[in-house]
Amino acid sequence: MEDENVIEVDDTNWEKIVEKGKKPVIVMFYSPTCPHCQEMYPHFTKYATEFKGKVVFAKLNIINNITTSSRYGVMGSPTFKLFCQGKPVLELVGAMYPALLKKAVEDTFEHGSKCVKDTTWFDSGITGYT
């Protein structure tokens, strides 16, 4: 599963790319052995090319990145999550009609400025513990 328009994220670079990124991000949480992931990935890469420069497309292997997968409650693959200023704003789970995935990306892009404006930034370095 390789494509030049899809960034591979992991537990170590997640914060920089997704939580502190400047653009909306759609992440495909996948497992290498998942047949539905393999079915959806060509559509995901097609949309990554189509929306290049507007929305960041990323993928995260849930087997190798348990911390991030658990943090966002990913319980199956593929799971698609759209993030706006690091905040998850939409989730789609499982194999679906590719047009549904495209529509979700279009809506996020169309309403992205409102999403950014209405999103409260949460610095992951801040905790309730002193």
The first five atom37 places (N, CA, C, CB, O) and aatype in JSON, in Angstrom:
{
  "aatype": [12, 6, 3, 6, 2, 19, 9, 6, 19, 3, 3, 16, 2, 17, 6, 11, 9, 19, 6, 11, 7, 11, 11, 14, 19, 9, 19, 12, 13, 18, 15, 14, 16, 4, 14, 8, 4, 5, 6, 12, 18, 14, 8, 13, 16, 11, 18, 0, 16, 6, 13, 11, 7, 11, 19, 19, 13, 0, 11, 10, 2, 9, 9, 2, 2, 9, 16, 16, 15, 15, 1, 18, 7, 19, 12, 7, 15, 14, 16, 13, 11, 10, 13, 4, 5, 7, 11, 14, 19, 10, 6, 10, 19, 7, 0, 12, 18, 14, 0, 10, 10, 11, 11, 0, 19, 6, 3, 16, 13, 6, 8, 7, 15, 11, 4, 19, 11, 3, 16, 16, 17, 13, 3, 15, 7, 9, 16, 7, 18, 16],
  "atom_mask": [
    [1, 1, 1, 1, 1],
    [1, 1, 1, 1, 1],
    [1, 1, 1, 1, 1],
    [1, 1, 1, 1, 1],
    [1, 1, 1, 1, 1],
    [1, 1, 1, 1, 1],
    [1, 1, 1, 1, 1],
    [1, 1, 1, 1, 1],
    [1, 1, 1, 1, 1],
    [1, 1, 1, 1, 1],
    [1, 1, 1, 1, 1],
    [1, 1, 1, 1, 1],
    [1, 1, 1, 1, 1],
    [1, 1, 1, 1, 1],
    [1, 1, 1, 1, 1],
    [1, 1, 1, 1, 1],
    [1, 1, 1, 1, 1],
    [1, 1, 1, 1, 1],
    [1, 1, 1, 1, 1],
    [1, 1, 1, 1, 1],
    [1, 1, 1, 0, 1],
    [1, 1, 1, 1, 1],
    [1, 1, 1, 1, 1],
    [1, 1, 1, 1, 1],
    [1, 1, 1, 1, 1],
    [1, 1, 1, 1, 1],
    [1, 1, 1, 1, 1],
    [1, 1, 1, 1, 1],
    [1, 1, 1, 1, 1],
    [1, 1, 1, 1, 1],
    [1, 1, 1, 1, 1],
    [1, 1, 1, 1, 1],
    [1, 1, 1, 1, 1],
    [1, 1, 1, 1, 1],
    [1, 1, 1, 1, 1],
    [1, 1, 1, 1, 1],
    [1, 1, 1, 1, 1],
    [1, 1, 1, 1, 1],
    [1, 1, 1, 1, 1],
    [1, 1, 1, 1, 1],
    [1, 1, 1, 1, 1],
    [1, 1, 1, 1, 1],
    [1, 1, 1, 1, 1],
    [1, 1, 1, 1, 1],
    [1, 1, 1, 1, 1],
    [1, 1, 1, 1, 1],
    [1, 1, 1, 1, 1],
    [1, 1, 1, 1, 1],
    [1, 1, 1, 1, 1],
    [1, 1, 1, 1, 1],
    [1, 1, 1, 1, 1],
    [1, 1, 1, 1, 1],
    [1, 1, 1, 0, 1],
    [1, 1, 1, 1, 1],
    [1, 1, 1, 1, 1],
    [1, 1, 1, 1, 1],
    [1, 1, 1, 1, 1],
    [1, 1, 1, 1, 1],
    [1, 1, 1, 1, 1],
    [1, 1, 1, 1, 1],
    [1, 1, 1, 1, 1],
    [1, 1, 1, 1, 1],
    [1, 1, 1, 1, 1],
    [1, 1, 1, 1, 1],
    [1, 1, 1, 1, 1],
    [1, 1, 1, 1, 1],
    [1, 1, 1, 1, 1],
    [1, 1, 1, 1, 1],
    [1, 1, 1, 1, 1],
    [1, 1, 1, 1, 1],
    [1, 1, 1, 1, 1],
    [1, 1, 1, 1, 1],
    [1, 1, 1, 0, 1],
    [1, 1, 1, 1, 1],
    [1, 1, 1, 1, 1],
    [1, 1, 1, 0, 1],
    [1, 1, 1, 1, 1],
    [1, 1, 1, 1, 1],
    [1, 1, 1, 1, 1],
    [1, 1, 1, 1, 1],
    [1, 1, 1, 1, 1],
    [1, 1, 1, 1, 1],
    [1, 1, 1, 1, 1],
    [1, 1, 1, 1, 1],
    [1, 1, 1, 1, 1],
    [1, 1, 1, 0, 1],
    [1, 1, 1, 1, 1],
    [1, 1, 1, 1, 1],
    [1, 1, 1, 1, 1],
    [1, 1, 1, 1, 1],
    [1, 1, 1, 1, 1],
    [1, 1, 1, 1, 1],
    [1, 1, 1, 1, 1],
    [1, 1, 1, 0, 1],
    [1, 1, 1, 1, 1],
    [1, 1, 1, 1, 1],
    [1, 1, 1, 1, 1],
    [1, 1, 1, 1, 1],
    [1, 1, 1, 1, 1],
    [1, 1, 1, 1, 1],
    [1, 1, 1, 1, 1],
    [1, 1, 1, 1, 1],
    [1, 1, 1, 1, 1],
    [1, 1, 1, 1, 1],
    [1, 1, 1, 1, 1],
    [1, 1, 1, 1, 1],
    [1, 1, 1, 1, 1],
    [1, 1, 1, 1, 1],
    [1, 1, 1, 1, 1],
    [1, 1, 1, 1, 1],
    [1, 1, 1, 1, 1],
    [1, 1, 1, 0, 1],
    [1, 1, 1, 1, 1],
    [1, 1, 1, 1, 1],
    [1, 1, 1, 1, 1],
    [1, 1, 1, 1, 1],
    [1, 1, 1, 1, 1],
    [1, 1, 1, 1, 1],
    [1, 1, 1, 1, 1],
    [1, 1, 1, 1, 1],
    [1, 1, 1, 1, 1],
    [1, 1, 1, 1, 1],
    [1, 1, 1, 1, 1],
    [1, 1, 1, 1, 1],
    [1, 1, 1, 0, 1],
    [1, 1, 1, 1, 1],
    [1, 1, 1, 1, 1],
    [1, 1, 1, 0, 1],
    [1, 1, 1, 1, 1],
    [1, 1, 1, 1, 1]
  ],
  "atom_positions": [
    [[0.84, -1.19, 0.0], [0.0, 0.0, 0.0], [0.88, 1.25, 0.0], [-0.95, 0.0, 1.22], [1.12, 1.85, 1.05]],
    [[1.35, 1.62, -1.16], [2.21, 2.8, -1.3], [1.62, 3.78, -2.3], [3.64, 2.4, -1.73], [1.06, 3.38, -3.31]],
    [[1.74, 5.05, -2.01], [1.33, 6.1, -2.93], [2.01, 7.38, -2.49], [-0.22, 6.27, -2.96], [2.09, 7.67, -1.3]],
    [[2.51, 8.15, -3.44], [3.26, 9.36, -3.11], [2.39, 10.46, -2.52], [3.95, 9.88, -4.35], [2.92, 11.38, -1.89]],
    [[1.07, 10.4, -2.69], [0.18, 11.43, -2.16], [-0.44, 11.06, -0.82], [-0.91, 11.71, -3.14], [-1.23, 11.83, -0.27]],
    [[-0.07, 9.9, -0.28], [-0.56, 9.46, 1.02], [0.62, 9.34, 1.96], [-1.33, 8.11, 0.91], [1.59, 8.63, 1.67]],
    [[0.54, 10.03, 3.08], [1.62, 10.04, 4.07], [1.41, 8.88, 5.05], [1.68, 11.41, 4.83], [0.3, 8.66, 5.53]],
    [[2.47, 8.16, 5.34], [2.42, 7.11, 6.37], [2.66, 7.78, 7.72], [3.49, 5.96, 6.1], [3.73, 8.35, 7.95]],
    [[1.67, 7.73, 8.6], [1.85, 8.29, 9.94], [1.98, 7.14, 10.93], [0.66, 9.21, 10.32], [1.55, 6.02, 10.67]],
    [[2.6, 7.46, 12.06], [2.76, 6.47, 13.12], [2.7, 7.18, 14.46], [4.11, 5.69, 12.97], [2.47, 8.39, 14.53]],
    [[2.89, 6.41, 15.53], [2.81, 6.99, 16.87], [3.81, 8.13, 17.08], [3.04, 5.92, 17.91], [3.56, 9.03, 17.88]],
    [[4.93, 8.1, 16.37], [5.98, 9.11, 16.59], [5.76, 10.41, 15.83], [7.31, 8.54, 16.22], [6.18, 11.47, 16.29]],
    [[5.1, 10.36, 14.67], [4.91, 11.59, 13.9], [3.45, 12.05, 13.84], [5.42, 11.4, 12.49], [3.13, 13.04, 13.17]],
    [[2.57, 11.35, 14.53], [1.14, 11.66, 14.53], [0.86, 13.11, 14.96], [0.4, 10.7, 15.47], [0.13, 13.83, 14.28]],
    [[1.44, 13.52, 16.06], [1.17, 14.87, 16.58], [1.54, 15.94, 15.56], [1.95, 15.1, 17.88], [0.76, 16.86, 15.32]],
    [[2.71, 15.83, 14.98], [3.19, 16.84, 14.03], [2.31, 16.91, 12.79], [4.63, 16.54, 13.63], [1.97, 18.01, 12.33]],
    [[1.93, 15.77, 12.24], [1.2, 15.75, 10.97], [-0.31, 15.95, 11.16], [1.45, 14.44, 10.26], [-0.92, 16.72, 10.42]],
    [[-0.89, 15.29, 12.13], [-2.35, 15.32, 12.28], [-2.81, 16.37, 13.29], [-2.86, 13.95, 12.7], [-3.65, 17.22, 12.97]],
    [[-2.28, 16.32, 14.5], [-2.78, 17.2, 15.55], [-2.35, 18.66, 15.39], [-2.32, 16.7, 16.87], [-3.09, 19.56, 15.8]],
    [[-1.19, 18.9, 14.81], [-0.7, 20.26, 14.66], [-0.57, 20.7, 13.21], [0.62, 20.4, 15.34], [0.04, 21.72, 12.92]],
    [[-1.15, 19.92, 12.31], [-1.11, 20.26, 10.9], [-1.98, 21.47, 10.59], [0.0, 0.0, 0.0], [-2.92, 21.77, 11.33]],
    [[-1.67, 22.14, 9.51], [-2.4, 23.36, 9.12], [-3.63, 23.07, 8.26], [-1.47, 24.29, 8.37], [-4.53, 23.9, 8.19]],
    [[-3.67, 21.92, 7.63], [-4.77, 21.57, 6.72], [-5.61, 20.46, 7.33], [-4.22, 21.15, 5.34], [-5.16, 19.74, 8.21]],
    [[-6.86, 20.32, 6.84], [-7.64, 19.15, 7.25], [-6.9, 17.87, 6.85], [-9.07, 19.18, 6.62], [-6.2, 17.84, 5.84]],
    [[-7.07, 16.84, 7.66], [-6.39, 15.56, 7.41], [-7.42, 14.44, 7.45], [-5.26, 15.31, 8.46], [-8.27, 14.4, 8.34]],
    [[-7.35, 13.55, 6.48], [-8.14, 12.33, 6.54], [-7.16, 11.18, 6.73], [-9.02, 12.13, 5.24], [-6.2, 11.02, 5.98]],
    [[-7.43, 10.38, 7.74], [-6.55, 9.26, 8.07], [-7.31, 7.96, 7.83], [-6.04, 9.35, 9.55], [-8.44, 7.78, 8.28]],
    [[-6.65, 7.06, 7.13], [-7.17, 5.7, 6.95], [-6.42, 4.82, 7.95], [-6.98, 5.19, 5.47], [-5.23, 4.56, 7.8]],
    [[-7.14, 4.37, 8.97], [-6.59, 3.41, 9.93], [-6.79, 2.04, 9.28], [-7.29, 3.52, 11.38], [-7.92, 1.63, 9.0]],
    [[-5.69, 1.33, 9.06], [-5.77, 0.08, 8.3], [-4.94, -1.01, 8.95], [-5.3, 0.3, 6.86], [-4.1, -0.76, 9.81]],
    [[-5.22, -2.23, 8.51], [-4.41, -3.39, 8.87], [-3.9, -3.98, 7.56], [-5.24, -4.45, 9.72], [-4.66, -4.08, 6.59]],
    [[-2.63, -4.38, 7.5], [-2.07, -4.92, 6.25], [-2.79, -6.16, 5.73], [-0.62, -5.25, 6.46], [-2.76, -6.44, 4.53]],
    [[-3.44, -6.91, 6.61], [-4.11, -8.14, 6.18], [-5.61, -7.96, 5.95], [-3.89, -9.22, 7.21], [-6.3, -8.93, 5.65]],
    [[-6.11, -6.76, 6.07], [-7.54, -6.48, 5.95], [-7.97, -6.4, 4.48], [-7.88, -5.16, 6.67], [-7.51, -5.53, 3.76]],
    [[-8.85, -7.31, 4.03], [-9.28, -7.27, 2.63], [-10.09, -6.02, 2.28], [-10.1, -8.51, 2.32], [-10.02, -5.53, 1.16]],
    [[-10.86, -5.51, 3.25], [-11.65, -4.3, 2.99], [-10.73, -3.08, 2.84], [-12.66, -4.06, 4.12], [-11.03, -2.17, 2.07]],
    [[-9.62, -3.07, 3.58], [-8.64, -1.99, 3.44], [-8.03, -2.02, 2.05], [-7.54, -2.11, 4.51], [-7.87, -0.98, 1.41]],
    [[-7.7, -3.21, 1.59], [-7.11, -3.36, 0.26], [-8.11, -2.95, -0.82], [-6.65, -4.8, 0.04], [-7.72, -2.43, -1.86]],
    [[-9.38, -3.19, -0.57], [-10.43, -2.81, -1.5], [-10.6, -1.29, -1.56], [-11.77, -3.48, -1.1], [-10.82, -0.72, -2.63]],
    [[-10.51, -0.62, -0.41], [-10.75, 0.83, -0.33], [-9.52, 1.66, -0.7], [-11.2, 1.19, 1.06], [-9.65, 2.8, -1.13]],
    [[-8.33, 1.09, -0.53], [-7.11, 1.89, -0.7], [-6.95, 2.52, -2.09], [-5.91, 1.03, -0.41], [-6.54, 3.68, -2.17]],
    [[-7.25, 1.84, -3.18], [-7.12, 2.5, -4.5], [-7.99, 3.76, -4.61], [-7.5, 1.52, -5.61], [-7.59, 4.73, -5.25]],
    [[-9.17, 3.74, -4.01], [-10.05, 4.91, -4.03], [-9.46, 6.02, -3.16], [-11.47, 4.53, -3.55], [-9.52, 7.2, -3.5]],
    [[-8.91, 5.63, -2.02], [-8.28, 6.58, -1.11], [-7.13, 7.31, -1.8], [-7.77, 5.85, 0.17], [-6.99, 8.52, -1.68]],
    [[-6.31, 6.56, -2.52], [-5.17, 7.18, -3.22], [-5.65, 8.05, -4.39], [-4.2, 6.09, -3.74], [-5.05, 9.08, -4.68]],
    [[-6.71, 7.63, -5.04], [-7.28, 8.44, -6.13], [-7.73, 9.79, -5.58], [-8.47, 7.7, -6.8], [-7.46, 10.83, -6.2]],
    [[-8.4, 9.79, -4.45], [-8.87, 11.04, -3.86], [-7.71, 11.86, -3.31], [-9.87, 10.76, -2.74], [-7.77, 13.09, -3.31]],
    [[-6.66, 11.19, -2.86], [-5.47, 11.92, -2.4], [-4.87, 12.73, -3.54], [-4.42, 10.95, -1.83], [-4.41, 13.85, -3.33]],
    [[-4.87, 12.17, -4.73], [-4.37, 12.88, -5.9], [-5.32, 14.02, -6.27], [-4.2, 11.92, -7.1], [-4.89, 15.13, -6.57]],
    [[-6.61, 13.73, -6.25], [-7.63, 14.71, -6.62], [-7.65, 15.93, -5.69], [-9.0, 14.06, -6.63], [-7.85, 17.06, -6.14]],
    [[-7.44, 15.71, -4.4], [-7.52, 16.79, -3.4], [-6.14, 17.25, -2.94], [-8.33, 16.32, -2.2], [-6.02, 17.93, -1.92]],
    [[-5.11, 16.91, -3.69], [-3.74, 17.26, -3.32], [-3.62, 18.77, -3.08], [-2.75, 16.81, -4.42], [-4.08, 19.58, -3.89]],
    [[-3.01, 19.13, -1.97], [-2.81, 20.54, -1.63], [-3.95, 21.13, -0.82], [0.0, 0.0, 0.0], [-3.79, 22.2, -0.24]],
    [[-5.09, 20.44, -0.77], [-6.25, 20.95, -0.05], [-6.49, 20.19, 1.25], [-7.5, 20.88, -0.92], [-6.79, 20.77, 2.29]],
    [[-6.34, 18.88, 1.16], [-6.56, 17.99, 2.3], [-5.38, 17.03, 2.35], [-7.93, 17.21, 2.19], [-4.96, 16.52, 1.31]],
    [[-4.85, 16.78, 3.52], [-3.76, 15.82, 3.69], [-4.36, 14.43, 3.85], [-2.85, 16.2, 4.93], [-5.26, 14.22, 4.66]],
    [[-3.86, 13.48, 3.07], [-4.28, 12.1, 3.18], [-3.17, 11.32, 3.87], [-4.61, 11.49, 1.77], [-2.0, 11.39, 3.47]],
    [[-3.54, 10.58, 4.9], [-2.56, 9.82, 5.67], [-3.13, 8.44, 5.98], [-2.17, 10.56, 6.98], [-4.34, 8.23, 5.97]],
    [[-2.22, 7.52, 6.25], [-2.64, 6.17, 6.65], [-1.86, 5.78, 7.88], [-2.42, 5.14, 5.5], [-0.71, 6.18, 8.07]],
    [[-2.5, 4.98, 8.74], [-1.86, 4.52, 9.96], [-2.13, 3.03, 10.13], [-2.36, 5.32, 11.2], [-3.28, 2.6, 10.15]],
    [[-1.06, 2.25, 10.25], [-1.15, 0.81, 10.46], [-1.54, 0.56, 11.91], [0.2, 0.08, 10.1], [-0.76, 0.85, 12.82]],
    [[-2.74, 0.03, 12.14], [-3.23, -0.13, 13.51], [-2.51, -1.25, 14.27], [-4.72, -0.42, 13.49], [-2.53, -1.26, 15.5]],
    [[-1.89, -2.16, 13.57], [-1.15, -3.25, 14.21], [0.14, -2.71, 14.84], [-0.82, -4.37, 13.19], [0.49, -3.09, 15.96]],
    [[0.83, -1.83, 14.12], [2.11, -1.3, 14.59], [1.99, -0.04, 15.43], [2.99, -1.02, 13.42], [2.99, 0.41, 16.01]],
    [[0.81, 0.55, 15.51], [0.62, 1.83, 16.21], [-0.58, 1.76, 17.14], [0.44, 2.98, 15.2], [-1.57, 2.46, 16.96]],
    [[-0.46, 0.91, 18.12], [-1.56, 0.64, 19.05], [-1.91, 1.87, 19.89], [-1.2, -0.53, 19.97], [-3.08, 2.09, 20.21]],
    [[-0.93, 2.68, 20.25], [-1.18, 3.85, 21.09], [-2.16, 4.8, 20.42], [0.14, 4.57, 21.41], [-3.16, 5.19, 21.02]],
    [[-1.88, 5.19, 19.2], [-2.74, 6.14, 18.48], [-4.08, 5.51, 18.15], [-2.05, 6.63, 17.2], [-5.12, 6.15, 18.29]],
    [[-4.08, 4.27, 17.72], [-5.33, 3.58, 17.4], [-6.24, 3.51, 18.61], [-5.05, 2.16, 16.88], [-7.44, 3.78, 18.5]],
    [[-5.69, 3.17, 19.75], [-6.47, 3.08, 20.98], [-6.97, 4.45, 21.42], [-5.65, 2.44, 22.09], [-8.11, 4.59, 21.85]],
    [[-6.11, 5.44, 21.31], [-6.46, 6.8, 21.74], [-7.69, 7.32, 21.0], [-5.28, 7.75, 21.5], [-8.51, 8.05, 21.58]],
    [[-7.83, 6.95, 19.73], [-8.96, 7.42, 18.94], [-10.07, 6.38, 18.8], [-8.49, 7.82, 17.58], [-10.96, 6.53, 17.97]],
    [[-10.02, 5.32, 19.61], [-11.09, 4.35, 19.67], [-11.3, 3.54, 18.4], [0.0, 0.0, 0.0], [-12.43, 3.13, 18.11]],
    [[-10.24, 3.31, 17.66], [-10.35, 2.52, 16.43], [-10.48, 1.06, 16.82], [-9.12, 2.75, 15.49], [-9.6, 0.49, 17.46]],
    [[-11.6, 0.45, 16.42], [-11.86, -0.93, 16.79], [-11.96, -1.86, 15.58], [-13.13, -1.02, 17.58], [-12.09, -3.07, 15.74]],
    [[-11.88, -1.29, 14.39], [-11.97, -2.1, 13.18], [-11.28, -1.38, 12.03], [0.0, 0.0, 0.0], [-10.95, -0.19, 12.12]],
    [[-11.07, -2.12, 10.97], [-10.41, -1.51, 9.82], [-11.14, -1.91, 8.55], [-8.92, -1.91, 9.75], [-11.65, -3.03, 8.44]],
    [[-11.19, -1.0, 7.59], [-10.63, 0.34, 7.68], [-11.54, 1.28, 8.46], [-10.38, 0.9, 6.28], [-12.77, 1.13, 8.44]],
    [[-10.94, 2.22, 9.14], [-11.65, 3.32, 9.77], [-11.06, 4.6, 9.18], [-11.52, 3.28, 11.35], [-9.85, 4.78, 9.15]],
    [[-11.93, 5.46, 8.72], [-11.5, 6.75, 8.16], [-11.93, 7.84, 9.14], [-12.11, 6.99, 6.73], [-13.1, 7.93, 9.51]],
    [[-10.97, 8.66, 9.55], [-11.28, 9.77, 10.44], [-10.79, 11.05, 9.78], [-10.64, 9.58, 11.85], [-9.66, 11.12, 9.29]],
    [[-11.65, 12.06, 9.79], [-11.28, 13.37, 9.28], [-10.99, 14.28, 10.46], [-12.39, 13.97, 8.38], [-11.77, 14.34, 11.42]],
    [[-9.87, 14.97, 10.39], [-9.42, 15.84, 11.47], [-9.34, 17.28, 10.99], [-8.05, 15.38, 12.01], [-8.9, 17.55, 9.87]],
    [[-9.76, 18.18, 11.84], [-9.65, 19.6, 11.58], [-8.93, 20.21, 12.77], [-11.06, 20.27, 11.34], [-9.44, 20.17, 13.89]],
    [[-7.77, 20.77, 12.53], [-6.9, 21.28, 13.59], [-6.7, 20.25, 14.7], [-7.48, 22.58, 14.18], [-6.77, 20.57, 15.89]],
    [[-6.47, 19.03, 14.29], [-6.17, 17.97, 15.24], [-7.36, 17.34, 15.91], [0.0, 0.0, 0.0], [-7.21, 16.39, 16.68]],
    [[-8.54, 17.85, 15.64], [-9.76, 17.34, 16.28], [-10.51, 16.45, 15.31], [-10.65, 18.51, 16.76], [-10.77, 16.86, 14.17]],
    [[-10.88, 15.23, 15.73], [-11.66, 14.37, 14.84], [-13.07, 14.95, 14.67], [-11.73, 12.92, 15.38], [-13.76, 15.21, 15.65]],
    [[-13.47, 15.15, 13.41], [-14.77, 15.76, 13.15], [-15.73, 14.81, 12.43], [-14.6, 17.01, 12.34], [-16.92, 15.08, 12.35]],
    [[-15.21, 13.71, 11.9], [-16.05, 12.75, 11.19], [-15.36, 11.39, 11.18], [-16.36, 13.23, 9.75], [-14.14, 11.3, 11.08]],
    [[-16.18, 10.34, 11.28], [-15.64, 8.98, 11.24], [-16.51, 8.12, 10.33], [-15.56, 8.36, 12.66], [-17.74, 8.17, 10.4]],
    [[-15.85, 7.34, 9.49], [-16.51, 6.36, 8.64], [-15.8, 5.03, 8.86], [-16.49, 6.78, 7.11], [-14.57, 4.98, 8.87]],
    [[-16.57, 3.95, 9.05], [-15.96, 2.66, 9.36], [-16.38, 1.62, 8.34], [-16.35, 2.21, 10.78], [-17.55, 1.52, 7.96]],
    [[-15.39, 0.85, 7.89], [-15.64, -0.28, 7.0], [-15.56, 0.06, 5.54], [0.0, 0.0, 0.0], [-15.36, 1.22, 5.15]],
    [[-15.71, -0.98, 4.73], [-15.76, -0.78, 3.28], [-17.08, -0.08, 2.97], [-15.63, -2.14, 2.48], [-18.11, -0.4, 3.56]],
    [[-17.04, 0.86, 2.06], [-18.23, 1.64, 1.74], [-18.19, 1.99, 0.26], [-18.32, 2.92, 2.61], [-17.22, 1.7, -0.44]],
    [[-19.24, 2.61, -0.19], [-19.21, 3.12, -1.55], [-18.15, 4.2, -1.6], [-20.61, 3.67, -2.0], [-18.15, 5.1, -0.76]],
    [[-17.24, 4.14, -2.56], [-16.18, 5.15, -2.66], [-16.73, 6.58, -2.74], [-15.32, 4.87, -3.87], [-16.09, 7.52, -2.26]],
    [[-17.89, 6.75, -3.35], [-18.49, 8.08, -3.47], [-18.79, 8.68, -2.09], [-19.77, 8.02, -4.31], [-18.74, 9.9, -1.92]],
    [[-19.11, 7.85, -1.12], [-19.37, 8.32, 0.24], [-18.1, 8.91, 0.86], [-19.91, 7.18, 1.11], [-18.15, 9.95, 1.52]],
    [[-16.99, 8.24, 0.65], [-15.71, 8.74, 1.16], [-15.36, 10.06, 0.48], [-14.59, 7.7, 0.91], [-14.93, 11.0, 1.15]],
    [[-15.55, 10.14, -0.83], [-15.26, 11.37, -1.56], [-16.14, 12.51, -1.06], [-15.45, 11.17, -3.07], [-15.66, 13.62, -0.88]],
    [[-17.41, 12.25, -0.85], [-18.34, 13.28, -0.37], [-17.93, 13.79, 1.0], [-19.78, 12.72, -0.32], [-18.03, 14.98, 1.27]],
    [[-17.47, 12.89, 1.86], [-17.02, 13.31, 3.2], [-15.83, 14.25, 3.09], [-16.65, 12.08, 4.05], [-15.74, 15.24, 3.82]],
    [[-14.91, 13.95, 2.19], [-13.73, 14.81, 2.0], [-14.16, 16.15, 1.42], [-12.7, 14.13, 1.06], [-13.7, 17.2, 1.87]],
    [[-15.04, 16.13, 0.44], [-15.52, 17.38, -0.16], [-16.21, 18.26, 0.88], [-16.49, 17.08, -1.32], [-15.98, 19.47, 0.92]],
    [[-17.06, 17.67, 1.7], [-17.76, 18.43, 2.73], [-16.78, 19.04, 3.74], [-18.78, 17.55, 3.46], [-16.95, 20.18, 4.17]],
    [[-15.77, 18.27, 4.11], [-14.78, 18.79, 5.04], [-14.03, 19.95, 4.41], [-13.79, 17.68, 5.46], [-13.77, 20.96, 5.07]],
    [[-13.69, 19.82, 3.14], [-12.97, 20.9, 2.47], [-13.88, 22.13, 2.33], [-12.47, 20.45, 1.09], [-13.44, 23.25, 2.57]],
    [[-15.13, 21.9, 1.94], [-16.07, 23.01, 1.75], [-16.32, 23.77, 3.04], [-17.4, 22.48, 1.2], [-16.42, 25.0, 3.04]],
    [[-16.42, 23.05, 4.14], [-16.71, 23.68, 5.42], [-15.47, 23.79, 6.29], [-17.78, 22.89, 6.15], [-15.56, 24.06, 7.49]],
    [[-14.32, 23.59, 5.69], [-13.07, 23.57, 6.44], [-12.78, 24.85, 7.2], [0.0, 0.0, 0.0], [-12.32, 24.8, 8.34]],
    [[-13.03, 26.0, 6.57], [-12.74, 27.26, 7.25], [-13.62, 27.43, 8.48], [-12.92, 28.46, 6.29], [-13.17, 27.92, 9.51]],
    [[-14.88, 27.01, 8.38], [-15.77, 27.06, 9.54], [-15.29, 26.06, 10.59], [-17.24, 26.75, 9.12], [-15.31, 26.34, 11.79]],
    [[-14.86, 24.91, 10.12], [-14.36, 23.88, 11.03], [-13.16, 24.4, 11.82], [-13.97, 22.61, 10.26], [-13.1, 24.24, 13.04]],
    [[-12.23, 25.02, 11.12], [-11.04, 25.56, 11.78], [-11.44, 26.65, 12.77], [-10.04, 26.12, 10.74], [-10.93, 26.69, 13.89]],
    [[-12.35, 27.52, 12.36], [-12.8, 28.64, 13.22], [-13.48, 28.12, 14.48], [-13.75, 29.56, 12.44], [-13.29, 28.66, 15.57]],
    [[-14.29, 27.07, 14.34], [-15.08, 26.56, 15.45], [-14.37, 25.52, 16.3], [-16.34, 25.99, 14.94], [-14.93, 25.04, 17.29]],
    [[-13.16, 25.16, 15.93], [-12.43, 24.14, 16.65], [-11.57, 24.78, 17.75], [-11.55, 23.32, 15.7], [-10.84, 25.74, 17.5]],
    [[-11.68, 24.25, 18.93], [-10.85, 24.71, 20.03], [-9.58, 23.89, 20.06], [-11.61, 24.63, 21.39], [-9.64, 22.66, 20.11]],
    [[-8.43, 24.56, 20.03], [-7.16, 23.86, 20.04], [-6.9, 23.26, 21.41], [-6.02, 24.81, 19.64], [-7.08, 23.92, 22.43]],
    [[-6.46, 22.02, 21.42], [-6.1, 21.34, 22.66], [-4.67, 20.87, 22.5], [-7.08, 20.15, 22.99], [-4.39, 20.01, 21.66]],
    [[-3.79, 21.4, 23.27], [-2.39, 21.01, 23.23], [-2.25, 19.69, 23.96], [-1.46, 22.1, 23.85], [-2.56, 19.6, 25.15]],
    [[-1.79, 18.66, 23.25], [-1.69, 17.33, 23.86], [-0.68, 17.29, 25.0], [-1.3, 16.31, 22.8], [-0.64, 16.32, 25.76]],
    [[0.14, 18.33, 25.14], [1.11, 18.39, 26.25], [0.46, 18.85, 27.55], [0.0, 0.0, 0.0], [1.07, 18.77, 28.62]],
    [[-0.77, 19.33, 27.48], [-1.47, 19.8, 28.68], [-2.24, 18.64, 29.28], [-2.44, 20.98, 28.34], [-2.98, 17.94, 28.58]],
    [[-2.06, 18.43, 30.55], [-2.82, 17.38, 31.23], [-3.45, 17.97, 32.48], [-1.91, 16.16, 31.59], [-3.13, 19.09, 32.88]],
    [[-4.32, 17.21, 33.08], [-4.99, 17.65, 34.31], [-4.16, 17.3, 35.55], [0.0, 0.0, 0.0], [-4.59, 17.55, 36.67]],
    [[-2.98, 16.74, 35.34], [-2.15, 16.33, 36.47], [-1.06, 17.36, 36.72], [-1.52, 14.95, 36.21], [-0.48, 17.9, 35.78]],
    [[-0.79, 17.63, 37.97], [0.29, 18.6, 38.31], [1.34, 17.93, 39.15], [-0.27, 19.82, 39.06], [2.32, 18.57, 39.53]]
  ]
}
